[in-house]
Amino acid sequence: MENQQHQVLTPKADVVSMGDWMVTLLLMAIPVVGIIMLFVYAFGGNTNPNKASWAKATLIYLAIGVGIYAIS
């Protein structure tokens, strides 16, 4: 058999604009709203994949921080 190359094209997400990040970080500064918005960004269906990954990573870091705080 001859070698066949299969190229899988995945759709690329739009780049999150600077203004969008500024609004996101401003919302994160509001105590209760920030946590709620992290869950919305992480698990909402209509969120940019880049922002969703950032929100999931932030939630993981928060969980680790709370865990370390609870242990000590």
Secondary structure as GFF3:
##gff-version 3
##sequence-region A 1 72
A	DSSP	alpha_helix	18	28	.	.	.	ID=ss1
A	DSSP	alpha_helix	31	43	.	.	.	ID=ss2
A	DSSP	alpha_helix	49	71	.	.	.	ID=ss3
###
